């Protein structure tokens, strides 16, 4: 699990650098990952333990991506407010 947070930290640094250039992407990425997460979390009637474990892994990555995209939207908003006050 620690490696996931390490990769997440590296991705966060890279995305924070790219946030200003890629700001139109973040709302769409957030909506897409949230919709995929909702689809993944719908429970089928019968499911094997292996399929359940795979679904949980996918849902964790979708939660991570959704959270990162929301964080980038907030970072962009804070950057715009602090750099360009009215």
Secondary structure, 3 states (H helix, E strand, C coil): CHHHHHHHHHHHHHHHHHCCCCHHHHHHHHHHHHHHHHHHCCCCCCCCHHHHHHHHHHHHHHHHHHHHHHHHHHHHHHHHHHHCCC
